[in-house]
Amino acid sequence: MEGIIIKSTGSWYKVLDEDKKSWDCRLRGKFKIEGLRSTNPVAVGDYVSFEPEGDGQTGIITHLHERRNHIIRKSTNLSRKSQVIAANLDQALLIATLYVPRTSTGFIDRFLVNCEAYSVPACIVFNKLDLYEEPELQLLDELIAIYQPLGYPCLKVSATQGTHLKELASLLAGKTTLVSGHSGVGKSTLVNAIEPNLNLKTGDISFVHLKGKHTTTFAEMFALANGGYIIDTPGIKEFGLVDFEPWELSHYYPEMRECFNQCRFDNCTHVHEPGCRVKEELEKGTVSPSRYYNYLNILSGEDNRA
């Protein structure tokens, strides 16, 4: 039988078959995918083949179908290289806030680089608009002026006041969307505001550390009433990158990609080399200083998760 993984709980996976029946499935022993070094060989959004067991409720996953794309982040498990967050996506939605908890441009850029690297279109949704005062509103407009011209649609929303939720619902309609961001930015609250019947669990902010408390434990896919699916994910503290060569990183920055083959050296890292077109564009203001600064941090391997 064939189906799609709609929930991952570590060793068990909930698979929805072609008749919309759900099965609790495990991986066949020593299930491995050639060339993949990750903590989880299959993920939410994957299409799989499975063999039902005698009870008619459980099954064994025997085959992973080819993925259209996927999103990966560096795993906290040092014995493995990465964690597949979700697969076969139409888009990824990064929920960000300029209020508690603050989402840094470093985190935003790491997320966008991952999306570029694995061919997933990305959007940025700035939540908690009702809490912003003049400095945050000005910064918000500055950030949108940076990211939107690069091809990343940006929305300003408030889950609690319902601001621009119709536009958000329209963005999600008919697509399979990964919803990601730090704990506490309001991912589940936003989804509940658009799709109240889902009643996803929400959490409070810890004002001791000014960060969100984890409420979503495992990735899970939900059907939307207006068509499409959202994949709700655990809050992510950091978004480590996997297997990037220094010369390759700039290919995942759209504004730097436009300078491809225009530097004096083909393997230019846009840091210290003479005749660098990217640094020329930086001086002109075409390349954002904050984006370039985050590029240097990623290149040097510095932690940029705040």
Buried (B, 14 or more C-beta within 10 A) or exposed (E): BEBBBBBBEEEBBBBBBEEEEEBBBBBEEEBEEEEBBBBBBBBBBBBBBBEBBEEEEBBBBBEBEEBBBBBBBBBEEEEBBBBBBBBBBBBBBBBBBBBBBBBBBBBBBBBBBBBBBBEBBBBBBBBBBEBBEEEBEEBBEEBBEBBEEBEBBBBBBBBBEEBBBEEBBEBBEEBBBBBBBBBBBBBBBBBBBBBEEBEBEBBEBBEEEEBBEEBBEBBBBBEBEEEBBBBBBBBBBBBBBBEBEEBEBBBBBBBBEBBEEEBEEEEBBBBEBEEBBBBBBBEEEEBBEBBBBBBBBBBEEEEBBE
